[in-house]
Amino acid sequence: MDPDVWNFAVVMTVIIASLGGLAGIWIVTRWALAATKRKETAPSRLDDARLEQLQQSVDSIAIEVERMSEAQRFSAKLLAGREAESRIPR
């Protein structure tokens, strides 16, 4: 076989192998990025459970704050009633 033909065949084999390797790397990279995006966009059950627990906590805090404000209003009304009674001369 002619040495020039042999050199051409070796060079073409190296070029094809290099392009195939680069194409494989590109495909695997795209696949990995797509898999990462799918994982990020899909809500997990753990997040749902945490969100539900947070919702319950906020609801219970809101109820307690409402109770405290109602107690404060009641106390203020009682104090206002006492002041009115003490101002009346006897």
C-alpha positions, 0 to 999 in steps of 0.5 A, a space after each residue: 500500500 502506498 504510504 500517502 494513502 496509508 497516512 490519509 487513512 490514519 488521519 481520517 480515522 483520527 478525525 472521525 474518532 475525534 468528531 465522534 468523541 466530541 459528538 458523544 460528549 455534546 450529547 451526554 452533556 445535553 442529556 445531563 442538563 435536561 435531566 437536571 432541569 427535569 429534577 429542578 422543575 418537578 416538586 418533591 413530596 418532601 417540599 409539599 410536606 414542608 409547605 403543608 406544615 408551614 401552612 399549619 404553623 402560620 394558621 395556628 399562629 394567626 389564631 393565637 394572635 387573634 386570641 391575644 388581640 381579643 383579650 387585649 380589647 377585652 382588658 382595655 374595655 374593662 379598664 375603660 369601664 373602671 376609669 368611668 366608675 372611679 370618676 363618678 363622685 360619691 
